[in-house]
Amino acid sequence: MSHFSQIKTQIRSLPALEAALNDLGLSWKPGPQEIRGFRGQTDTAQVVMPQDNGYDVGFRWNGTEYELVADLDFWQQAWSVDRFINKVSQRYAYHAVVQSASAQGFQVSEEQQQADGSVRLVVQRWR
């Protein structure tokens, strides 16, 4: 029997999560709203990604972080669950760093994509 699974993440900033999903070209809707699961089951998430098969993927705030919530038997994303979380987490980390630096008065002055897929950022603050 299918049911919703919750997968922990290190995602704590909703704006950075939304920006990461946009970077990856994923369709999502802001919540809170219901996500659909097996046999009419629903749950509530702050970010909902509808799937063509009628089952949704979402990110729900659990009081500490945004956890991935989905009925994994009906997973219909371009990547496996692990690869999906890794891709979202990588783009999330980028946006979280940029947002944090900006909040402290810094601006990105240089950005380089590295051969290993990582991103090198140089930030600076004018005084």
N, C-alpha and C positions, 0 to 999 in steps of 0.2 A: 504494500500500500504506500502510496506516495504521500509526502508531507513536506512542509517547509523546513528547510535547513537554514541555520544561521552560521555564518562564517565570520569569525573575528577579523578585524583589520586594524590598522593604525591610523585610520582616517578620522580626523576630528574637526576639520573645517569644511562646512558645506559649500562655501564659494569655491574653494580649491577643488573639491570633488566634482562640482558641476563643470568647472573649467577643464578638468582632466577628461571627463566624459565627452565634452565638446571636441577636445584635441583628438580624441580617438574616433570621432565621427559617429558616436553612438546617439541614437534617439532616446530622449528621456523627457519625463514630465515632472515638474515640481510637485511636491506634496505639501502636507500629508494627504495621501490618498491610498485607496485599497490596491493591493496587488492580488492577482488571481492565481489560485492553485488548483490542485486536483479535486474533482467532485465539488466544485463550488466553494472550496475553502478560500478564505481571504485573510490577509494580514494588512497592516498599515505601514507605509514607508514614506520617508521624506523625499526620496528620489525613486521614480518608477520608470522602468524600461519595459514597455510592452513588447511581446514577442509575437510573431506571426501565428504561432500555434495556440494563442489564447491564454497562455500562461506568462506571468510577468516575473521580472527580476527587479529587486529593489535594494535600496540602502536605507536602513532604519537606525535611528539614534537609540542606543541602549543605555544612555546615561553617561557613557564614557567615550564611545566611538560609534561611527557608522558601520554597522555590520551588514554584510551581504545577506539578503534573504531571498530564497528561491526554492522552488520545487525542482531539485536537481535531476529528477527523472525526466523532466521536460525542458532541460537546458537546451537553448537553441541560439547560442551566440557563436560568433565566428571562431572563437578560441575556446580551448578547454577551460574549466573553472579556474585551475591554477594559473594558467597563462593570462586569463582575463584579469584576475586579481593582481598579478604581477604588472601587467600593462597599466591598469588603472592606478596602482600604487606608485609606479614610477612617475607618471604624469602628475599625480597628486603631490608627490614630494616636490617636484619642480615648482608647482604653483604655490604650495605652502611656503617654500623658501622665499619666492619672489614677494608674496604677500607680507610675510613677516619682515623682510628687509624694507619694503615700502613703508610699513607701519612705523619703522624706526628711522625713517627719513632717507633711506638709501634708494638708489636707482640702479637698474641693470645697465652697465656700460659696455659689457662684452658678453657674448654667449657663443660657445663653440660646441658643436656635436662631436664627440670623441669616437674613435674607431670601435670602441667596445660598447657603444650605444649610450654611454653616460653623457651628461651635459656639464660643461664647465661654465660657470657663471662668475663674472667679476662685477661686484657692486661697489658703488662709491656714493659718498655723501658730500655735498657741497656745503661749506660753512660760510 
